[in-house]
Amino acid sequence: MSLTELEERAAGKQAGAQPAPTQTSPLKGTWFIGELGTYLVGRGIPAGTYESAGAIGGGTCQWTRLKGGNAAVLASGSATGRTKVTIQKTDGFFATQDCANWQRIS
């Protein structure tokens, strides 16, 4: 994905974090990240530590922290089970694919 594509996605509706659909409202201050998307750090999602229950549909949960500007990979990971990631204030973007919703834990 090119830097232009990342910036366009970040500026579009896909950049905003949306609460996960639940039967009860999430606690105030809790952020959820969906199973697929690229989020602009500081606008679409705040910096912090997030946890996912792991992969959905029997696949592999994949995540990537990207630097702003040139979209260089700062860190990436994959898991089938529960996983955590800390998004730094200095990160540009956070991308996730095939992961259960992410919940901010700190």
Secondary structure per residue as TSV (DSSP state, phi and psi in degrees):
chain	resnum	aa	ss	phi	psi
A	1	M	-	360.0	131.6
A	2	S	-	-79.1	164.2
A	3	L	H	-60.7	-39.6
A	4	T	H	-61.5	-43.6
A	5	E	H	-63.2	-41.9
A	6	L	H	-61.9	-45.3
A	7	E	H	-64.3	-39.8
A	8	E	H	-64.6	-41.5
A	9	R	H	-65.9	-40.9
A	10	A	H	-65.1	-35.2
A	11	A	H	-78.6	-20.4
A	12	G	S	-86.3	-173.8
A	13	K	G	-64.4	-24.9
A	14	Q	G	-69.7	-17.4
A	15	A	G	-74.9	-26.6
A	16	G	S	-78.4	133.8
A	17	A	-	-73.8	132.3
A	18	Q	-	-112.7	141.9
A	19	P	-	-62.9	143.8
A	20	A	-	-68.4	142.9
A	21	P	-	-67.6	123.5
A	22	T	-	-140.0	167.5
A	23	Q	S	-82.3	-19.9
A	24	T	S	-122.3	155.9
A	25	S	-	-71.4	143.2
A	26	P	-	-67.4	157.1
A	27	L	-	-62.5	147.6
A	28	K	T	-58.4	133.9
A	29	G	T	90.8	-5.0
A	30	T	-	-89.0	129.8
A	31	W	-	-111.1	142.0
A	32	F	E	-119.4	143.6
A	33	I	E	-117.1	136.1
A	34	G	-	-71.7	178.1
A	35	E	S	-74.0	-18.4
A	36	L	E	-144.9	130.7
A	37	G	E	156.6	167.7
A	38	T	E	-121.3	124.7
A	39	Y	E	-116.1	134.8
A	40	L	E	-79.8	118.2
A	41	V	B	-69.9	130.7
A	42	G	T	97.2	-20.8
A	43	R	T	-122.6	-53.9
A	44	G	T	-81.9	-25.9
A	45	I	B	-156.8	136.4
A	46	P	-	-80.0	155.4
A	47	A	S	-61.5	153.3
A	48	G	E	154.8	-176.6
A	49	T	E	-101.4	131.6
A	50	Y	E	-123.9	152.1
A	51	E	E	-131.0	140.8
A	52	S	E	-123.0	148.2
A	53	A	-	-70.3	-11.2
A	54	G	-	119.8	-159.1
A	55	A	B	-67.9	150.7
A	56	I	S	-108.0	149.8
A	57	G	T	65.0	24.9
A	58	G	T	74.8	11.0
A	59	G	S	-93.9	-147.0
A	60	T	-	-124.2	127.5
A	61	C	E	-75.3	128.3
A	62	Q	E	-126.3	137.8
A	63	W	E	-139.4	154.1
A	64	T	E	-145.1	132.2
A	65	R	E	-97.8	127.9
A	66	L	E	-119.4	144.7
A	67	K	-	-77.7	144.8
A	68	G	T	-71.0	163.8
A	69	G	T	84.5	-75.7
A	70	N	T	-102.8	0.0
A	71	A	-	56.2	31.8
A	72	A	-	-67.7	145.6
A	73	V	E	-75.0	122.2
A	74	L	E	-88.8	-39.8
A	75	A	E	-163.8	152.9
A	76	S	E	-150.5	162.5
A	77	G	E	-162.2	167.5
A	78	S	E	-148.3	152.6
A	79	A	E	-161.1	157.2
A	80	T	S	-102.6	-23.8
A	81	G	S	-108.3	-166.8
A	82	R	-	-53.5	137.8
A	83	T	E	-145.4	153.5
A	84	K	E	-126.7	153.0
A	85	V	E	-146.3	142.1
A	86	T	E	-107.4	119.0
A	87	I	E	-94.6	124.1
A	88	Q	-	-87.3	153.9
A	89	K	T	-59.9	-27.4
A	90	T	T	-84.7	-6.8
A	91	D	-	-68.8	150.8
A	92	G	-	-90.6	-47.0
A	93	F	E	-141.3	156.5
A	94	F	E	-126.5	125.4
A	95	A	E	-115.1	141.0
A	96	T	E	-140.1	145.9
A	97	Q	E	-147.6	132.2
A	98	D	S	61.0	29.4
A	99	C	B	-108.5	146.2
A	100	A	-	-60.7	157.5
A	101	N	-	-48.5	141.5
A	102	W	E	-92.2	138.6
A	103	Q	E	-122.4	134.4
A	104	R	E	-72.3	127.6
A	105	I	-	-111.1	-16.0
A	106	S	-	-166.7	360.0
